[in-house]
Amino acid sequence: MIKILALVMVIGGAIALVVGVLGIFGSLSTGLSPWAMAILGGVFFLSGISLLKYRKDTDVIDTENKR
């Protein structure tokens, strides 16, 4: 479950980061502030990568606790 959440955060963060950077440089106009999109995209992307890298999945934890 944690890995799925992390993957969603990475993909969503990457999309928001790209949209934010394109909005900052003027080639894409959205109704939101491009700086906010870029910052939130970076935060979500880094958080998702961190979750994928350092957290164990709930299935692995349950298996380790049964031993």
Buried (B, 14 or more C-beta within 10 A) or exposed (E): EBBEBBEEBBEBBBBBBBBBBBBBEEEBEEEEEBEEBBBBBBBBBBBBBEBBEEBEEEEEEEEEEEE
